[in-house]
């Protein structure tokens, strides 16, 4: 740490003898190391992608950014069965261990500290891969000016129900889709008849 010097007259100075005051030191802030984020991201992807695949997940996205004096590594994973909090914790630990091992054996991946964040994609994630569409069968989506419900997904493309008409869209003609939030479907969800269950229990217990 750089210390700031103090300037002042020395005691016992004789009259008429002018002393020049030492210039105070300026506090210098260490400059951030220059890092090629694209190259660093590629190196990190090489390390973590096999780890994510071995755990049974798809690496959906990897971003690298600065946050003050540290880096933030954000990893998004997904699978057909969905990703829970326990899954995120396990994969996060395995990724962290893999990054540490890679630095120990092959040198520094990032110059400085970094924060690792692992999660799953939100509903606003664009549907760009066949697996994205497959995981959203039954949901209402918008794509290419059309809004319809995903009926099926196969090697040729996607089938949508658009106002009661089935539309077949080939992968070559299909752009990025977006899932639509449907509040009505939440209202219409059947969570079971609690009163009926209580009646059944009383009926079974009665003689």
C-alpha positions in Angstrom: 0.0 0.0 0.0 1.3 3.4 -0.9 1.6 5.8 2.1 0.9 9.5 1.7 3.9 11.6 2.8 3.4 14.8 4.9 5.1 18.1 4.0 6.1 20.6 6.7 8.9 22.8 8.0 11.6 21.1 10.1 12.0 22.3 13.7 15.1 24.4 14.3 15.3 25.9 10.9 17.3 29.1 10.8 15.6 32.3 9.7 16.2 33.2 6.1 17.0 29.7 5.2 14.2 28.5 3.0 13.6 24.8 2.6 11.7 23.3 -0.2 8.8 21.2 0.9 8.8 17.6 -0.3 6.1 16.9 -2.8 3.4 14.7 -1.4 3.2 11.3 -2.9 0.1 10.6 -4.9 -1.9 7.6 -4.1 -1.8 5.4 -7.1 -4.6 2.8 -7.8 -3.2 -0.4 -9.3 -4.6 -0.7 -12.8 -6.8 -3.7 -13.6 -5.0 -6.4 -15.6 -6.0 -6.4 -19.2 -7.8 -9.6 -20.1 -9.1 -10.8 -23.4 -12.6 -11.7 -22.2 -13.4 -13.7 -25.4 -10.3 -15.8 -25.1 -10.8 -16.3 -21.3 -14.4 -17.3 -21.9 -13.3 -19.9 -24.5 -10.7 -21.3 -22.1 -13.3 -21.6 -19.3 -15.8 -23.2 -21.6 -13.2 -25.9 -22.5 -12.9 -26.7 -18.8 -16.5 -26.7 -17.7 -18.4 -28.0 -20.7 -17.3 -31.6 -20.2 -18.1 -31.3 -16.5 -21.6 -30.2 -17.2 -22.1 -32.9 -19.8 -20.8 -35.6 -17.5 -23.3 -34.5 -14.8 -26.1 -35.0 -17.4 -26.9 -31.3 -18.3 -26.6 -29.1 -21.3 -24.4 -26.0 -21.1 -26.9 -23.4 -22.3 -24.9 -20.2 -21.8 -21.6 -19.0 -20.4 -20.9 -15.3 -19.9 -17.8 -13.6 -18.4 -17.9 -10.0 -17.3 -16.2 -7.6 -14.9 -17.8 -6.5 -11.6 -15.5 -3.9 -10.0 -12.1 -5.5 -9.4 -13.3 -9.1 -9.9 -14.8 -11.1 -12.7 -18.2 -12.8 -12.7 -18.5 -16.2 -14.5 -22.2 -17.0 -15.1 -23.1 -20.5 -16.2 -26.6 -21.6 -17.2 -27.5 -25.3 -17.3 -30.6 -27.2 -18.3 -32.0 -30.7 -18.9 -35.3 -32.3 -20.0 -36.3 -32.9 -16.4 -35.6 -29.4 -15.3 -33.0 -28.1 -12.8 -33.5 -27.8 -9.1 -31.6 -26.0 -6.4 -29.8 -29.2 -5.3 -28.7 -29.8 -8.9 -27.3 -26.3 -9.1 -25.4 -26.7 -5.9 -23.8 -30.0 -7.0 -22.9 -28.8 -10.5 -21.5 -25.5 -9.1 -19.2 -27.4 -6.8 -18.0 -29.7 -9.6 -17.4 -26.7 -11.9 -15.5 -24.8 -9.2 -13.3 -27.9 -8.5 -12.6 -28.3 -12.3 -11.6 -24.6 -12.6 -9.2 -24.9 -9.6 -7.6 -28.0 -11.0 -7.2 -26.4 -14.4 -5.4 -23.5 -12.9 -3.2 -25.7 -10.8 -2.1 -27.8 -13.8 -2.2 -25.3 -16.7 -1.8 -21.8 -15.3 -4.2 -19.0 -14.5 -7.5 -18.9 -16.4 -8.3 -15.4 -15.1 -6.0 -12.7 -13.8 -7.5 -12.0 -10.4 -10.5 -13.0 -8.4 -13.7 -14.3 -9.9 -17.2 -15.1 -8.7 -18.9 -18.2 -10.0 -22.7 -18.1 -10.5 -24.6 -21.3 -11.7 -28.3 -21.3 -12.5 -30.9 -22.4 -15.0 -32.4 -20.4 -17.9 -35.5 -18.3 -17.2 -38.7 -18.4 -19.2 -37.5 -15.5 -21.3 -34.7 -17.5 -22.8 -35.2 -17.6 -26.6 -36.0 -21.0 -28.1 -33.1 -21.6 -30.5 -32.3 -25.3 -30.3 -34.5 -28.4 -30.9 -34.1 -29.3 -27.2 -35.5 -25.9 -26.2 -38.6 -26.6 -28.2 -38.9 -30.1 -26.9 -38.8 -28.9 -23.3 -41.7 -26.5 -24.0 -44.2 -28.9 -25.6 -47.6 -27.8 -24.5 -46.7 -24.2 -23.9 -47.8 -21.1 -25.9 -45.0 -19.6 -27.9 -44.5 -16.8 -30.5 -42.3 -17.3 -33.5 -42.1 -15.7 -36.9 -45.2 -13.6 -36.3 -47.2 -16.7 -35.2 -48.5 -17.5 -31.8 -49.5 -21.1 -31.1 -49.1 -24.0 -28.7 -46.2 -26.4 -29.2 -47.8 -29.8 -30.2 -44.7 -31.9 -31.1 -41.1 -31.7 -32.0 -39.2 -34.1 -34.3 -36.2 -34.2 -36.6 -37.9 -32.1 -39.2 -39.3 -29.3 -37.2 -42.1 -28.1 -34.8 -45.8 -28.5 -35.0 -47.9 -25.6 -33.6 -51.6 -25.3 -32.9 -52.5 -21.9 -34.2 -56.1 -21.1 -33.5 -57.1 -24.7 -33.9 -55.1 -25.3 -37.0 -51.9 -27.3 -37.0 -48.9 -25.6 -38.6 -45.8 -27.5 -39.5 -42.7 -25.4 -39.3 -39.4 -26.8 -40.6 -36.2 -26.1 -38.7 -34.8 -24.2 -41.7 -37.8 -21.8 -41.6 -38.0 -21.5 -37.9 -36.5 -18.5 -36.0 -36.0 -18.0 -32.3 -39.2 -18.6 -30.4 -40.4 -17.0 -27.2 -42.5 -18.6 -24.5 -45.6 -16.6 -23.6 -46.7 -16.3 -19.9 -50.2 -17.6 -19.4 -51.8 -16.5 -16.1 -55.1 -18.2 -17.0 -53.5 -21.6 -17.0 -52.4 -21.0 -13.5 -55.9 -20.1 -12.4 -57.3 -23.2 -14.1 -54.8 -25.5 -12.6 -56.3 -28.4 -10.6 -54.6 -28.7 -7.2 -57.0 -31.4 -6.0 -60.3 -31.3 -4.0 -59.3 -30.8 -0.4 -62.9 -31.1 0.9 -63.3 -34.3 -1.1 -60.2 -35.8 0.3 -61.4 -35.0 3.8 -64.8 -36.6 3.1 -63.1 -39.7 1.8 -60.9 -40.0 4.9 -64.0 -39.7 7.1 -65.8 -42.3 5.1 -63.0 -44.7 5.4 -62.7 -44.2 9.1 -66.5 -44.6 9.8 -68.2 -47.8 10.5 
